[in-house]
Amino acid sequence: MNQLPVSQFVSFFSNPQNATSAVLGTMKILIVLVLSLYLVFGVVILRQISLMTKTVDTPLTPKIKFLGYIHMIFSILVWLCAIVLL
């Protein structure tokens, strides 16, 4: 006799190995999604820096641009490490 979908769900999570793998899989997906949002944030920062430097030119402009690019490179590397390792 076939089990109800709720019974299958409960029996799946009653096994500790299945429950652990499901939780870890969900966490991995969430981590990659959050890091993807952080990557978008890095792009927004670079855009804001370019708009700022077009409006106001200061002696610190090259240093700010450099830090923006370093931040973007770092966020790309962290995202790639998460994709590869997770």
Residue pairs with C-beta under 8 A, 6 or more apart in sequence:
3 11
12 18
12 19
12 22
13 19
13 22
28 86
31 82
31 86
32 79
32 82
32 83
32 86
35 75
35 78
35 79
35 82
36 79
38 75
38 78
38 79
39 75
39 76
39 79
41 75
42 71
42 72
42 75
42 76
43 72
45 68
45 71
45 72
46 68
46 69
46 72
49 64
49 65
49 68
52 64
53 61
53 64
53 65
